Amino acid sequence: MRLEDIQATLGTYLAREVLFRDTPLLPDADLYDAGFDSLSLSRVLVFVEERFGVHIPDEEVDVDAVTTLARMSRFVASYLERRAATP
């Protein structure tokens, strides 16, 4: 899956279901400034598992890797790449 597709999917989910916004998120906007918190992160991890089929354990989440939509998308993409590389 392309990074752009991951970012679009996460951005829509975050805006509508987590942050309850009508406007799209800018890729480099700080999610925590927009109202993102630890409960939000848990919801996103469940969404990622359901939508992308990849489990990311809580203990492997680097908070700095999910501060913006762009960084979160790259973080998820890295897990998808690992899964694809595993036979």
C-alpha positions in Angstrom: 0.0 0.0 0.0 1.3 3.4 -0.9 2.2 5.9 1.8 -0.2 8.4 0.3 -3.1 5.9 0.7 -2.2 5.1 4.3 -2.0 8.8 5.1 -5.4 9.5 3.4 -7.1 6.6 5.3 -5.6 7.6 8.7 -6.3 11.3 8.1 -10.0 10.6 7.4 -10.3 8.3 10.4 -8.5 10.7 12.8 -10.4 13.8 11.7 -13.9 12.2 11.7 -13.7 9.5 14.4 -11.1 10.6 16.8 -10.8 14.4 16.7 -14.4 15.0 15.5 -13.4 17.6 12.9 -15.1 18.5 9.7 -11.9 19.8 8.2 -9.0 17.6 7.0 -5.8 17.4 9.0 -2.7 18.8 7.6 0.0 16.2 7.3 2.4 18.1 9.6 -0.1 19.5 12.1 0.6 18.5 15.7 -2.0 15.9 16.6 -1.6 16.5 20.3 -2.4 20.2 19.8 -5.5 19.1 18.0 -6.7 17.1 21.0 -5.1 13.7 20.4 -4.3 11.8 23.6 -3.4 8.3 24.9 -7.0 7.1 24.5 -6.9 8.4 20.9 -3.7 6.4 20.3 -5.4 3.2 21.5 -8.3 3.8 19.2 -6.0 4.4 16.2 -4.0 1.2 17.0 -7.3 -0.8 16.9 -8.3 0.9 13.7 -4.9 0.1 12.1 -5.2 -3.6 13.0 -8.8 -3.8 11.6 -8.2 -1.7 8.5 -4.6 -2.7 7.6 -4.4 -6.1 9.2 -1.2 -5.3 11.1 -0.9 -5.5 14.9 1.3 -2.8 16.5 2.0 -3.7 20.2 1.5 -0.7 22.6 5.1 -1.2 23.9 6.5 -0.7 20.4 4.8 2.7 19.8 7.2 5.6 19.9 5.1 8.6 20.9 7.4 10.8 18.8 6.5 8.7 15.8 2.9 9.6 16.0 2.9 13.3 16.7 1.7 14.2 13.2 -0.4 12.5 10.5 2.7 12.3 8.2 4.8 10.7 10.9 2.1 8.3 12.0 1.6 7.3 8.4 5.2 6.5 8.0 5.2 4.5 11.2 2.2 2.4 10.1 3.8 2.0 6.6 7.0 0.6 8.3 4.9 -2.1 10.0 3.1 -2.9 6.7 6.5 -3.3 5.0 7.7 -5.6 7.8 4.6 -7.8 7.4 5.1 -7.9 3.6 8.8 -9.0 4.0 7.9 -11.8 6.4 7.2 -15.1 4.6 
